[in-house]
Amino acid sequence: MQKKIRRRKRRSEPELEIVDLDKMTDPVNNEEATGSADAKNADEEKADHAAAEEGKKESKVLIEFKKVCKKYAQGEHVFYALKDADLTINEGEMVVILGPSGAGKSTLLNLLGGMDSASSGQILFDGTDLTTFTDNMLTKYRTENVGVVFQFYNLIPTLTAYENVALMKDIKSNTTDPVEALDAVGLKDHMHQFPSQMSGGEQQRVSIARAVAKNPKLLLCDEPTGALDTGTGKEVLKLLQDMSREKKRTVVMVTHNSFFADIADTVIRVKNGGIQSIVHNDSPKDASEVNW
């Protein structure tokens, strides 16, 4: 007969914890480590900021004015519409030109768009001096590089929205499809309507669609909200801002409305035919936040 032998269980002994002395930190060393981490984070933030600033510096310059003058002779007198203008506009920027009537805003816009010639100085577009261009060369420059949004739309009343935008195919080969251009401004469902069947805001959006259908590097806007109410004006400003931020188009807008300065990357103020100031805005507001 086999006997069962029972063994008494010993009380479990506590397990010993193995500690790496090299990894032990005292409170003082711990504070030093925390301080080092904070300093490292601060250094990283500075590096990020420096990188951002460097990125701005490396932005491609699209337009440069060097001592540009536009003068008119009135008998024995010489009148300067623009005098000794110096400025730089980077690719993809949204620029607002501010100033009272007669300050030189329209002259500046016309020179940017190749619709007028400078009396002296240099106007560089993508590194090429426009002041050396013949009339035919300026026409080609406007066709290939410039889109214009007017204050009063300038739509052909006998053509539908689609047909107004499709006109761009007659002057340039590589244009955006009219349906796509109208869809980008929220008017795809209105493309078969005539201007008389549309509101002022809708007509202005057709004007924008027509301008961007050319795929221009430069989008010039002459008081684009001047004939619109505040609500509709905000919608148009938002579209123009999106063209700059998302489509990376350079947008230059002439206006007398100082509230628009808040949404711009760069604000150029003109007075008495001269550039009074150029201010770069690091944190432009969203167009929907502007009130006037």
Protein Blocks (a to p, Z undefined) as FASTA:
>chain_A
ZZdddddddddddddddddfklpccfklmmmmmmmmmmmmmmmmmmmmmmmmmmmmmpcc
fbdcehiacdddehjbccdfbghiacdddehiacdddddehilmmmmmmmmnopaccfbd
cddeehiafklpcfklmmmmmmmmpccddfklopafkbcfklmmmmmmmmofbbcdfklm
mmmnopmmmmmpcfklpcfklmmmmmmmmmmmnopabdcdehkllmpcfklmmmmmmmmm
mmmmmnopacddddfbfklmmmpmbdcddeehiafbdcddfbdcdfklpcZZ
